[in-house]
């Protein structure tokens, strides 16, 4: 009898439902859905033999939390609409009165192919070395945004095997708390109490308690068919003990906190509970009982003992963690500041304070907090906390693009970790060190760090690290110019995350793949990836990823000439910047508007916007790269709008460049500004000499020379220097040019120079790019803005 094969998808008329990838396809095209809408569709599909009543729907979809009838009705409405159904036809989802909802549409399972080449994607090849990766015009913005994302994600990792951990040490996962009190004011306990329990359980250092934010993400993954949620959680996290906390209301002002502890097939599950008036104090008491049942030594001096002030601090920490797990670090920070002042010996709160400072643009404060934490961790003999603080310093250095300093911090982290840190921290240290060494072109050091990371991951079966490992491999491949290997690694990461239903990591995979497409000059392929990352980040409330995706998508669309289609994303960056009160984000918003004005030919507005962008950064900009790029935008706009400003801009870039350790760091930008300054003075010889100097200077962020061509063509249009236009066209293939601004300026110069055929060719290519960009936006739920007349008509400014 043949072995039964599980379906990988289900076909229902025009629709395909893919449980593993959490996708709904209509005629092969993805339908954008909220996560819970897909959960409802999948639940009804899987239980299609019967009707599900409201109680069962709420228990499964909201895990028993109180939900209004209106919320459930809205969810059903969205599910029906996605399936071209409604409450009248009910051809897919039928309301069975008195019983609930039932899937009634015909359904055919889609089986996997009989023979697959499963090993093909895992077989590494050694492609020939390729030239350094190209970067698009104004690529600094995308690079900066990528850093924002890299420092905030990638710490959650995905499994690659089902073997048990190699060590017998406990690895505990605390799942989200079930708040069954019915009291909305206790919503903070759902995230906050598990984090408090995890921090207290691991305070002694004898057990490995997984970060609750990561556990929450794993708990919310789409569970593959044939696997229950607990088994899936263990497989994804590598936990060998799972704690399920639950809070119930006994009487007014009296609560019960219960924990159901599962230790796998070889151990008997058990329950412990405590009763009292304060949920945070109950968590403190519950930890002692859990440790006792796990036969762990009691903590000699437990934090947050049962006195009223310490119980208050326990709730303070839990409320801070609730905000932190939500990603709202600005709201979390005051709680951790209060903790640091009133209980400085509780080091986990100070580590979170440093993260909150880092994520709210207080890098100097974060650095100070971490150094003080390191000193206190050494005195207290807590190497794991010391290693975690050094690791956070390394991540901070990487965020500031200081890879050399990051390696120094990570070396200290490695030393501290050797004295007793958790395996997960050790793996993260090596992976981050590999990335830092790659940035510094220290290939041998990067490979050694990766090998150590592999060893730790394999020894301790740190299943989540596989996705992060792929990211480091992709970064190494990019550094050696191997675009094929880099793309393969990114797609491996996406495949693993998709199979696990991890929307959070899928957002980051889409984003990183899009950056890779941009670096290879494949802007049109990047558009839908950025757009999907943007939409998923919106649904998940991931403001940093949403901003980075919107920022890069706007730049991509502007570079492709779809200026008006970029406007919604420019507006979203502005909205997020205003909500977050972040100067850097405000600067991005202003600069995007400046770029839009420039591409439309309004140099005066572009100059004003670039000046406002630089002013938003204040007196302490995050790094000189951003400042220099903003000055270059100012200079290009000033060439037409205010030539007298070029001298001051050039002087400021000179001062910044001369202050760098590498004297050639800004030679490219400096030469371009000098060329424009010479052009307005009428010094043709120096103009050409400066343009040639720029061409021969290091220009890693503009290896396609788009910025050089824009500056040279702007000079040619402004001063009628044919030699500058000729230099701009060296190596330029108009028929395949991917930068709309180069094409716009080339067409203007061609008309000035009575070259109508070249002007028509440039205009036609620019219009094709714009239309292709708008087509790339279709199918992702973002309506492209129709081409404006100014985008179609030739540009004479």
N, C-alpha and C positions, 0 to 999 in steps of 0.2 A: 504494500500500500504506500503511495507516495506521501512524503512528508508535507504537512500543511504549511503553506507560506503565508505570512502575515501581509496584509495590504499596506502599501506605502501611501495610498491616497484613495479618495472616494470620488466617483463621478456621479453627478446628478444634473442631467440636462446640460446646460451651458457651463455649469460650475464644476470646479475641481477643488476638493478640500484636502490639504496636505497637513495632517496632524504634526508630523515631525518638524516641518519648517514653519508651522503656524501661518500658512498662507491660504487665502481664498482666491481662486482664479476664475475670471469670467472670460470665456473664449480664449483661455491661455494667458490673459493679462491680469496682473495682480489687482485685487480690490483692497483699498486701504481700509483698515478696521481698527477700532480701539481694541485693546487686549481683552477686555471683559466681554465685548461683543463676540469675538472669536471663541472665547471660553464657553459662552452660551451655545453657539452653533455646534461646537464640538461635543458638548455635554448632551445636547438633544440627539445628535447623530449617533453617539455611542450607546445611548439608552433608547434607541428608536423603537424598540419592541413595546414600549409602554409610555404612558403620559407621566410627566413629572409635575408634582404640585409645587405651590409657592414655597412651602417650608423646605423642601428638598433643594429647590433652586437657590434659595437664599443661603442655606447651610453650605452648599457646595461652592457657590460663586463668591459669597461674602464671608464664608467660614462662620456663619451663625450670627454675624453682627446685625443689629437692627437696621432694616432697610425699609424705606417707604414704598407703598404701592406704585407711586409715580416713578420712582427710580427704576423699579423692575419693568414697568410698562414702557418706559423710554428705551430700556435695553432691548426689549422684545421688538419694539418699533425699528430700531437701528439694524437688528439682525434681519428682520424681514425685508427692509429696504435694500440691504446689501445683496439679498438673494432674489431681488425683483419680485418680492411677495408683498402682501399687505394684509390688513385685518379683514378685508372683504373677501379676497380670493382664498387665502389660507391654503395655497397649493404646496407649500413647503413646511411651514410651521402652523399647526392647527391648534386652536383652543378647544380642548375637550372639556366641556362644561362639567364642573363638579370634580374633575380629576387633574386638570392642569394643561401643560403644553406637550405636544408630541411632534416629532419629525415624521412627515407622511409622504414626502417626495420619493420617487424611485431612486435607488442608490446602487451603484455598481462598484465593487472594490477594484482598485488598480494594483495589480501584483508587480513585484520587481522583476526585471528581466531574468530569464532562467540562468544565464551565464553573465557574470559581471567581471570587470577588470578592476577589482577592488584594490589590487596592489599597484596599479599604474600611477595613481596620484601620490603614492608614498615612495615611489622609486626616485631617488634623487639622481639628477643628471648634472653634469658639469658644463654648463653653457660657456661658450667663449666669452672672454671679457669684452665689455662694451664701453663706449665712451661715457664720461661722467653724465649723470642724469640731468636732463634739461629742466629748467624752471621757467614758469610763465612770467609775463610782465606783472610787476608789483607783487611778486611771489613772497615778499617779506611778510605780508599780512597773513597769508595762509600758513607760513612757517611759524609765526608767532601763535596763531590760533591752534596749530597742531601741538605746540608745547603746552598750551593751556590744557588741552584734552589729555595729552600723554601723562601729565602730572596728576590728573584727577581720576584716571581710569587705568585699566590694565592690572590692577591689583587683585581682581577677581579672576580666577583661573579655572580652566575647564579640564575634565578628566580625559584620559586616553586608555584606561584599562579598568577592569573590575576586580583586580586582586586586592586583598585586604592590606592594610598598612603593615610595613615590615617591622615596625616597632610595637611592643606590647603596651606602650604608654597610652593613656586615655587621650582621645581626640574628640572633644565634645562640641556638638552643635546645639545651640539654643534657638528653637523656632520662634516665630512671632507669637506673641501672647494672645490668647482668646479672651477678649474683654466681654464678659457676659453680665456685666453689672447694669447695662442699659443707661449708664450715666455718660453723657457726652463729654463732661469735664474730665473724665478719666481716659480720654482717647490717647493721651500721651503714654499710657502704660503699655499699649500694644507694641511700641518700638522701644520705649525707654526702659521698661523693666527687664526684658531679655538682655539688653546691653548692660544693665546694672548687674544682673545675675552672672553674665559672662565675665565681667571685670572682676567681680568678687571671687568667682570660682578659680580664676587664673592667678589671683593675687599672690598665692603661695609659690607659684612657679613649678608645681609638680604635675600639672596637667596642661594639655594644649587645648585651649578653648578658642574656637574659630570666631573671627570677627562677625558680629551679628548682622552687619549690613550685607556681607557676602552670603551669610546663611539665608537671610531674607530673600535675596535675589534667587538663590537656588530653590528655595521653597516655592517661589512663584513661577518657576520654570514650567513650561508645558510638559507634563509627564508623558513619556513615550508609551505607546500602546503596550499593554502587558506588564507594566511596571507600576507599583503603587508609589505614592508620594514619599513615604519614608525610605523605601529602597532607593528611589531616585536621588533623594537628598544624600544618602550615604555614599552612593556611587559618585556623585558630583563633588562632594566635599571631602571624601575620605574619612568622615567621622565614624567612630566605632561606638559612640554613645550619643543619643539624641534626647534632649529634654524638651518636653512640650508643656509650657506653663499656661495656666488658666486662672482668671480672676473672676470670682463670683461675689454677688452681694447677698449676705445672709439676712441682715436687718439694716435699718437706716443707720449709717455710720459704722457698720460692722461688715468686714469683707473676709473672704477666704482666698488665699493664694495657694494653688495646688500645682505640683509638677509631676507629670508622668514621664518616667525615665526608661527608655528602651536601650538595651545593650547588645542587641543582636541575638542570633539563634542559640548561642551557647550560654546566655545569661538570662536570668529571670527578670522580667520587667517589674518595676515597683512604683508606688505612688507615695508622695509625701505632701503634707499640707500644713499651713499655719493660718491662724485667724487673728484679726486685729483691726484697728481703725485706720492705719496709714499703710497704703500699698507698698511704698518704698521701704518702710521698716519691715514689712512682712518679707520682702525680698532678701533683706539682710539675714533675717532669721531662717529663711528657707535654705540659704546656701549652706549653713552649718549642718542642717539635716541631710541635704543631698550628699555633702562630703562624707558624712558619717555612714550613709548607706553604701557609698562607693568605696568604703574602707580606706579613705584618705586621712592623713594626719590632720587634726584640728589646727586651725590657724591660731598661732600664739597671741598675736595682737591684731584681731580682725579690724578692718576699717569700718567706720559707721556703726560703732557699737550702739546698744539700744537706748542711748540717752536722747533726749528731745533734739538738742542742737545737731547731733550727728545724723539723726533720722531726717532732719530738714535738709542737710547736705546730701544725703543719699537721694532724696527726691530732686534736689537741684541738679545732681549729676545725671539722673535718669531723664529729666526734662531736656537737658542739654543734648543728651544722646538721641532723644526723640527727634529733635531738630536736625542733628547731624546726619542721622540715617535718612532723613527726608532730603538731605542735600542743602538745607538752609543753614549754612554756616554763619551767616550774619546774625540770625536769631539765636544760634547755639552759643555764640561767643560770650555773651554776658554771663551765662550759666557757668561756663568753664572759668571765666575770670573770677567769679565769686568763689568757685571751688579752690582756685589757686591761692587766693588770699586767705581763705579760712581753713583749708586743709592741704597745705603744700606737700605733705608727705604722701598724699594719694597721687602717685605719678601718672596713672592713666588719664586723669583729668587734665594735667598739664600738657601731656602729649596732644590731647584733643584741642587744647587751647592753641598750641602752636599751629595745628592744621587749620583751625578757624582763622587765625591771623594770616596764614599763608593764602587761604582762599578768599580773603577779603582785602587783598592788596596791602598787607602790613608785613612785608617780607623782613624788614629790619627787626620788627618786634618778634616775629616768629623765630628768627635766628637767635635773638637774645634769650627767648624762652627755652629753646632747645639746648643751648649751651649750659644754662643754669640747671636744666633737667638732667643733662649728662653728668654734671658734677655731683648732683644729689643722688643719682642712681648709683654712681660709683661708691659713694659713702655708705649707701644703704645696702650694697652688695646685691643689686638687681641687674645682672648683665643683660637680661632680655629687654628691659626697659631702656637701658643704655644703648643697646644695639638698635632698637626701634627708633630712638631719637637721632642717632647718627644716620640711619637710613633716611629718615625724614629730611635731615640736612642735605643729604645727597640728592634727594628728589627736588628740594628747593633750589640747590645749585643748578640742577638740570633745567628747571623751569626758567632760571635766569640766564640760561645758555652758557653757564660756567662749568663746562665739562671737566676741566682740569681740577677745579676745586671740588667737584663732585667725587672724583676718584680719591682725593685725600680723605673726604668724609667717609666714603664707603670702605676704605682701608681700615679706618678706625672702627667702623661698624663690624667688619669681619673679625677684628681682634676681640671686640666685646662679645660677639655672637659665639665665638669659640669657647667662652667661659660658661655658656649655658643658655643661649637663646633658642627659641623654637625653630624647627626646621623650616617653617614657612618664611620666617624672617631671613634665615640664611640664604634660601633660594632667591628671595627678592633682592638681597644685597648683591648676589652674583649677577643676576639678570640686569639690574640697574648699572652695575659696574661694566658689564659687557657693552651696554648702550653708550655709556660715557666714553669708554675706550674706542668704540667705533667712531664716535664724533671726532675724536682726536687722531683718527687714522692709525691707532695702535692695534694693528690687526692681531698680533700675537697675544697681547693682553686680553683682547676681546674674546678670542677663541678659548683662552685658558679659563676665563670667567664663565663662559658658556658651558665648558666641559664640567666645571665644578657644579654649576647649576643643574646640569643633566644628572650628575651623580646624586645630588641631594634629592631631586625629584624622583628618580628611580628607586633610591634606597627607601625613602619614606612614602612613596606613592602619593606625592602631592598632586593629586589629579588636576586641580585647577590650573596648575602652572603651565599646562601644555599650550594653551592659547597665548599666554604671555611669552613663552619660549618661541613660538612662531613669529611673534612680533619682533623679538630680538634678531632672529634669523633674517627676517625681511629687512631690518635696518642694516645689517651687515651686507646683505646682497646689494642694497641700494648704494652703500658706501663704495663698493668695488665696481659699481656700474653695471651690475647684473640685474637688469630690469625684469627679465623673465623669471629668475629665481625669487626676486622680491615679490612679484605678483603671485607666484605659486604659493609662497608662504602666507601671504595675506588671505588668499582664497582658502587655504587649509584652515586658517583660523576661523574664517566665516563659515566654512562647512561644519566644523565642530560645534560652533555656537548655534548654528541653525538647527542642527540635529538635536541639540539639547533644549531648544526653544528659549534661549537666553536673549530676550529682546535688548537688554542693556548692552551686552557685548556686541550684538548685531549692529547696533547704532555705531559703536566704535569701529567695527570692522568695515562698515560702509564708508565711514569717514576716512579711515586710513587708506582704503582702496581708492577713494576719490582723490586723495592727495597724491597717491602714486600715479594715477592717470594724468593728473595735472603735470607732475614732474616729467612725464613722458610726452608731454604735448598733446595728450588725448583729452582735450577739454570737454568735447561733446559727450564722451563716455562718463566723465566725472559728474555731469549735471544731474542725472537721475540718482546717482549714489549719494551725492550731497543732499538732494531733495528728500530721499528716503530717510537718511540720518536725521535731517531737520524735523520731519514729521514724527518719527518715532521718539525723538528727544522731547518734542512738544507733548506727546501723549504721556511720557514718563515723568515730565516735570524736571528734566535734566537741563537746567538753564545754561550751564557752561557749554555742553555739547550742542545745544540748540543755537547758542550764539555763534560758536565756531563754525557750525554748518551753514548758518545763514550768512555769515561773513564771507566764507569761501565761495558759497554759491553765488552771492552778489558779485564778487570779484570775477568769477568765471563768466557769468552772464554779461557783465560789462565788457570784459575782454573779447567776448564773442559778438559784441554789438547789440545785444538785447538789453538796452539801457533801461527801458520802461519796465520790462519783465523783472528786472532786478529790484525795482522799487519796493515791493512787499517785503523783501528780505532785508533791504536797507532799513526799512521802518521797524522791522522786528529787532534788528541790532540796536536801534535807538531806544526801543521800548525796554529791552532787557538791560541796557546800560543805565537807563533812568531808574528802573526798579532796583538794580543792584548797587547804585551809587558808586560805580567803579570808574575812576578817571580813565583808565586804559580803554575800557569799553566805550566810554563817551568819545574818546579820541578816534577809535575805529569808526564810530557812527559818523562823526564829522568828516573823516577822510573819505569814506565811501561816497558821501554826498559831493565832496570835492571832485572825486574821480568821475562821478556822473556828469557834473558840470563841465569838466574838461573834455570828456568824450563827446559832449554835445557842442563843443566849440566855444563855450563861455569861459574864457580864461580868467576874467575878473572874479566871477563867482568861485571858480576853482581855487584861485589864490586866497580868497577870503576864507574858504572852507579849510584849506590846508593850514592857514594860520590859526584858525580856531581849534583845529585838531591838536596842534602842538601846544596851544595854550591850555587845553584840557589836561595835559600831562603834568602841568605844574612845574615846580622847581626840581622835582626828583623823578625823572622819567625812568621806566623800568630798565632800559638799556639804550646804548648809543645807536644801535642799528635802527631802531624805530625812529629816533630823532633825525638821523641822517636821511632816511628815506622820506620822511615828511618834508625835510628841507629840499630834497630833490624835486618833490612834487611842487613845492612852492616856487622853486627856481624855474621849472618848465612853464608854469602858469605865468610867472612874472616876466618871462621873455616877451610875451605879448601884452600883458596887462600893466606891468609896472617895471620896466627894464632897470630903473635906478635901484631897485631892491636887490639886484643880483650881486652887487659888490658885498653887501652885508651878509647875504646867504653864503657866498663863497668863503668869506672870512670865518664864519661860524663853523662850517664844515672843516676848514683847515685846522681850527683849534681842536676839534674833536679828533680828527685823524692823527694829529701830531701827539695826542695824549695816549694813543694806543700802544700796546706792547709790540704788536706787529705793525710796522710803519706802513705796510701796504694794504692794511685792512679796508680803507675807504678810498683807495686810489681811483677806482672805477667811478664812483660818484663824484669825487673831487674833480676829475678830469672833465666829466660831462658839464658840471656847473662852470668850470673855467672856460669851456668851449662856448657856452651861452654868453658869459660875460664878455668874452673877446668879440663875439658876433655883434653885440649891440654897440660896441666901440668901433666897428668897421674893420677890425684886424682879421682879415681873412686868413692870413698865413697862420696866426696863432690859433684861430678857430679850428682849422684842419689838423694842426699839430695836436691839439688837445683831444679831438675826436679820435685820432689814431692812437694816442696814448691810452684813451679809455678802452679802445678795442684790444690793446695788448695787455691791459691790466687784468688782474684776477676778477672774474665776474661770475662766480658760482651761482648766485641767485638770479642771474639773467643770462644763462648760457646760450639762449636763443637770440640774444642781442636785441630783444624787442625795445627795451628802454633806450639803448643807443640809437636805434633806428628812429624812434619817436623824437628824440632830442635833435638828431641830425636833420630830419625832415622839418621839424618845427623851425630850426634855424634857416633852412632853405626857403620855407614859405615866408618867414619874417624878413629875411635879408636878400632873397633871390640869389643865394650862392649855389650854383649848379654843382660845385664840387662836393658840397655837403650832402646834397641829394644823391649824388653818384655813390658816395661812401655808404649812405644808408641802404642802397640797393645791392651792395656787394653781397653775393650769396643768397639773395632773397628770391624765392620762387613765389611769385604773386598768386599763381593758380592754386597753391597749397598753403598759403600763409594763414596762420590761425589767430592772428591778432587784428581785430577790427580797427584799432586806432592807427596802427601802421598803414593799413589800407586806406583809411579816411584821409590821413595826411598825404599819403602818396597821390591820391586822386586830386587833392587840392593843388599840390605842386605840379602835377601833370597838366592840369588845366591852365595854370599860370604859364607854363612853359610850352603851350600849344601842342600838347601830346594827347589828343583826344582818345586814341585807341588805348593807351595805358590807363587813362582815367576811367574809361568804361570797364576795362578789365578789373581794376581795383574796386570800383563800385559794385560790379556784379559779384565778385568774390565776397565782399563785405555783406551784401544782402543775403547771399547763400548761407554764410556763417550764422547770421542772425536768425534766419528761418530754421536752420537746423537746431539752433539752441532752443528755440521755442518748441519745436517738435520733441526735443529731448525732455521737456517739462511735462509733456502730455502723458497720461497714464499713471501719474503719481498723486492725483488729487489737487494739483496746483494749476489753476487756469493761467496760461500765458497771456500777457497783455498784447493786444493786437499791435502790429507794426504801426508806428506813428508816421505821419507824412514825412517828418524830418529824417526818419531812419531810411526811407526809401529814396527820397530826393537827394541829389548830390549836395555835398557840403562845401560851401565856398569860403567859410570863415577860416 
